[in-house]
């Protein structure tokens, strides 16, 4: 049960932070927030499935301070993605604001994922001492 919560709670937290940042913190616009929530959740699911879970399974066998190492490496990956998108000109107007819309929810997602995952439950058996 903890693994399921550790997968879905960070996705929802990241999507909620994205919606709050994209709407500017205004409440009362439930239609727009629900339209923004679905793509944010889908991107969060893909990020967890294709980046965070493989990264966690690699790092958990290599280090004792898995949570700190995971958050640091995930933050570096997110920063590199934002820098590459900015260098390629993907952010037409408001480059810093657009990069923040990607970086801040990604950091929330990585941090909550790292805090909630259990280092003892990993694919490939128990962690080496």
Legacy VTK file of the C-alpha trace (Angstrom):
# vtk DataFile Version 3.0
C-alpha trace
ASCII
DATASET POLYDATA
POINTS 129 float
0.000 0.000 0.000
2.840 2.394 0.811
4.331 1.920 -2.659
1.051 2.824 -4.322
0.746 5.982 -2.215
4.409 6.760 -2.937
3.658 6.651 -6.654
0.379 8.545 -6.834
0.688 11.188 -4.118
3.759 12.870 -5.704
2.024 12.899 -9.084
-1.015 14.620 -7.626
1.149 17.061 -5.648
3.142 18.017 -8.744
-0.030 18.438 -10.812
-1.613 20.601 -8.133
1.479 22.831 -7.900
1.509 23.156 -11.695
-2.163 24.184 -11.751
-1.605 26.734 -8.988
1.384 28.225 -10.794
-0.295 28.231 -14.200
-3.449 29.900 -12.922
-1.544 32.350 -10.773
-3.011 31.086 -7.523
-6.485 32.347 -8.372
-9.393 30.295 -7.125
-12.830 30.178 -8.644
-11.681 28.953 -12.027
-12.457 25.297 -11.571
-12.985 24.651 -15.297
-9.497 25.820 -16.241
-7.867 24.022 -13.340
-9.530 20.738 -14.257
-8.373 21.164 -17.856
-4.817 21.789 -16.691
-4.842 18.935 -14.192
-5.170 16.097 -16.725
-2.057 16.907 -18.808
-0.095 17.605 -15.619
-1.065 14.218 -14.184
-0.206 12.444 -17.445
3.205 14.105 -17.635
3.790 13.252 -13.973
2.943 9.601 -14.634
5.386 9.479 -17.547
8.113 11.203 -15.519
7.707 8.761 -12.642
7.482 5.703 -14.886
10.321 6.496 -17.270
12.738 8.570 -15.156
12.147 8.350 -11.406
11.513 4.615 -10.974
14.567 3.536 -13.023
16.686 6.192 -11.301
15.505 5.000 -7.881
16.248 1.359 -8.685
19.770 2.238 -9.854
20.627 4.558 -6.973
19.213 2.357 -4.213
21.895 -0.264 -4.875
24.713 2.275 -5.100
24.373 4.545 -2.066
23.280 4.559 1.543
21.851 8.088 1.412
19.333 7.241 -1.251
16.827 10.009 -0.571
19.377 12.828 -0.755
21.110 11.357 -3.786
17.818 10.774 -5.571
16.544 14.324 -5.041
19.900 15.791 -6.116
20.143 13.708 -9.294
16.460 14.236 -10.170
16.845 18.004 -9.665
19.916 18.000 -11.898
18.003 16.111 -14.594
15.079 18.541 -14.394
17.427 21.529 -14.516
19.197 20.090 -17.560
15.861 19.527 -19.312
14.745 23.106 -18.609
18.105 24.490 -19.756
17.992 22.441 -22.963
14.443 23.557 -23.734
15.390 27.163 -23.060
18.480 26.904 -25.274
16.427 25.380 -28.073
13.961 28.265 -27.881
10.997 26.233 -26.688
9.982 29.064 -24.361
8.956 31.859 -26.714
7.712 34.470 -24.248
8.516 34.606 -20.573
11.373 32.125 -20.537
11.936 32.244 -16.791
8.220 31.878 -16.022
7.853 29.007 -18.468
10.894 27.240 -17.077
9.512 27.710 -13.561
6.263 26.043 -14.679
8.321 22.942 -15.466
10.992 23.073 -12.789
8.981 23.821 -9.628
6.336 21.077 -10.060
9.102 18.678 -11.088
11.033 19.443 -7.913
7.888 18.936 -5.831
7.319 15.630 -7.610
10.918 14.474 -7.090
11.038 15.539 -3.448
7.758 13.898 -2.453
8.655 10.765 -4.417
12.025 10.568 -2.675
10.473 11.069 0.761
7.728 8.486 0.311
9.573 5.640 -1.425
10.776 2.826 0.785
14.442 1.960 0.147
13.922 -1.576 1.474
11.309 -2.420 -1.160
13.085 -2.429 -4.462
13.130 -4.462 -7.599
15.921 -6.992 -7.538
15.769 -7.965 -3.869
17.036 -6.465 -0.674
19.548 -3.640 -0.681
23.159 -4.523 0.005
24.495 -3.455 3.438
LINES 1 130
129 0 1 2 3 4 5 6 7 8 9 10 11 12 13 14 15 16 17 18 19 20 21 22 23 24 25 26 27 28 29 30 31 32 33 34 35 36 37 38 39 40 41 42 43 44 45 46 47 48 49 50 51 52 53 54 55 56 57 58 59 60 61 62 63 64 65 66 67 68 69 70 71 72 73 74 75 76 77 78 79 80 81 82 83 84 85 86 87 88 89 90 91 92 93 94 95 96 97 98 99 100 101 102 103 104 105 106 107 108 109 110 111 112 113 114 115 116 117 118 119 120 121 122 123 124 125 126 127 128
